Amino acid sequence: MKKAVIRMRMSMHDAHYGGNLVDGAKMLQLFGDVATELLIRNDGDEGLFVAYNDVNFTAPVYAGDYIEAEGEIVSAGNTSRKMKFEARKVIVPRADINDSACDVLDEPVVVCKAEGTCVVPKDKQRK
């Protein structure tokens, strides 16, 4: 099935808790963006995200981390599209070295996994 990936750096604006910890809801926002792209590629329409069936936060995310969010359509019904998502930390800041030092992780760290369902009404489907 179709896949989509986005990558972005978490900023200080994304930090919501002490220690520059990023709110887990930010990962769900990224998954929503990935889902929108998948629906556009699959149906020619943004569709609607109707439910997360499962969400698991597996590691913390901090301001300065680069997160890669990937999703894929795993099954498609008449109007529904079931999707799986995974967010991975791929680059981390190294403030212990200096203010602009960063390391690319040899192995990305999975920070969140989720499953969800989107719907594209029949009259909106163009593909």
C-alpha positions as CSV (number, residue, x, y, z in Angstrom):
1,M,0.0,0.0,0.0
2,K,1.0,3.7,-0.2
3,K,3.4,5.2,2.3
4,A,4.3,8.8,3.2
5,V,7.1,10.2,5.4
6,I,7.7,13.7,6.9
7,R,10.7,14.9,8.9
8,M,10.9,18.0,11.1
9,R,12.8,19.4,14.0
10,M,11.0,20.0,17.3
11,S,11.4,23.6,18.3
12,M,11.3,25.3,21.7
13,H,7.7,26.3,20.7
14,D,6.8,22.6,20.7
15,A,8.3,22.1,24.2
16,H,5.4,21.9,26.6
17,Y,6.8,20.5,29.8
18,G,9.9,21.0,32.1
19,G,13.2,20.0,30.6
20,N,12.0,21.0,27.1
21,L,9.9,17.9,26.8
22,V,7.6,17.9,23.8
23,D,3.9,17.1,24.3
24,G,2.9,13.7,22.8
25,A,0.1,15.3,21.0
26,K,2.7,16.8,18.6
27,M,3.3,13.2,17.3
28,L,-0.4,12.9,16.7
29,Q,-0.3,16.2,14.8
30,L,2.5,14.8,12.6
31,F,0.5,11.6,12.0
32,G,-2.5,13.7,11.0
33,D,-0.3,15.5,8.4
34,V,1.0,12.1,7.1
35,A,-2.6,10.8,6.9
36,T,-3.7,13.8,4.9
37,E,-0.9,13.3,2.4
38,L,-1.8,9.6,2.1
39,L,-5.4,10.4,1.4
40,I,-4.5,13.0,-1.2
41,R,-2.2,10.6,-3.0
42,N,-4.8,7.7,-2.7
43,D,-8.1,9.6,-3.3
44,G,-7.3,13.1,-4.4
45,D,-9.0,14.5,-1.3
46,E,-7.8,15.4,2.2
47,G,-10.6,13.2,3.8
48,L,-11.3,13.2,7.5
49,F,-9.4,11.5,10.4
50,V,-12.1,9.8,12.4
51,A,-10.4,7.7,15.1
52,Y,-7.1,6.5,16.6
53,N,-7.6,2.9,17.5
54,D,-4.3,2.6,19.3
55,V,-1.5,5.0,20.4
56,N,1.7,4.1,22.3
57,F,4.3,6.6,23.3
58,T,7.6,4.7,23.7
59,A,10.3,7.3,24.3
60,P,10.5,11.0,25.2
61,V,10.9,13.8,22.5
62,Y,12.7,17.0,23.3
63,A,13.1,20.4,21.7
64,G,15.9,20.1,19.1
65,D,15.1,16.5,18.2
66,Y,14.5,15.6,14.6
67,I,11.5,13.4,14.2
68,E,10.6,11.3,11.2
69,A,6.9,10.4,11.0
70,E,5.9,7.6,8.6
71,G,2.5,6.2,7.8
72,E,0.9,3.8,5.4
73,I,-2.5,2.7,4.3
74,V,-2.8,-0.9,5.4
75,S,-6.4,-1.5,4.2
76,A,-9.1,0.4,2.3
77,G,-12.8,0.0,2.4
78,N,-15.5,1.8,0.4
79,T,-14.8,5.1,2.2
80,S,-12.5,4.1,5.1
81,R,-8.8,3.9,5.1
82,K,-7.0,2.1,7.9
83,M,-3.5,3.4,8.6
84,K,-0.5,2.6,10.7
85,F,2.0,5.2,11.9
86,E,5.4,5.3,13.5
87,A,7.5,8.3,14.7
88,R,11.2,8.0,15.1
89,K,13.9,10.3,16.6
90,V,16.7,10.4,14.0
91,I,18.9,13.4,15.1
92,V,19.5,14.7,18.6
93,P,21.1,17.9,19.8
94,R,24.4,17.7,21.8
95,A,24.3,20.7,24.1
96,D,27.0,19.0,26.1
97,I,29.4,19.8,23.2
98,N,28.1,23.2,22.2
99,D,24.9,25.0,21.3
100,S,24.8,23.9,17.7
101,A,26.2,20.4,17.9
102,C,23.9,17.5,16.8
103,D,24.3,13.7,16.2
104,V,22.6,11.6,13.7
105,L,21.5,8.4,15.5
106,D,23.0,5.2,14.2
107,E,19.6,3.6,14.9
108,P,16.5,5.7,15.0
109,V,14.6,5.6,18.3
110,V,10.9,4.8,18.0
111,V,9.0,7.5,20.0
112,C,5.4,6.7,19.1
113,K,3.3,4.1,17.2
114,A,-0.4,4.4,16.3
115,E,-3.2,3.0,14.3
116,G,-6.1,5.0,13.0
117,T,-9.0,5.3,10.6
118,C,-9.7,8.0,8.0
119,V,-12.7,8.4,5.8
120,V,-13.0,9.9,2.3
121,P,-16.7,10.4,1.4
122,K,-17.6,8.6,-1.9
123,D,-18.5,11.9,-3.6
124,K,-15.1,13.4,-2.7
125,Q,-13.0,10.5,-4.1
126,R,-11.3,11.4,-7.4
127,K,-9.1,8.4,-8.0
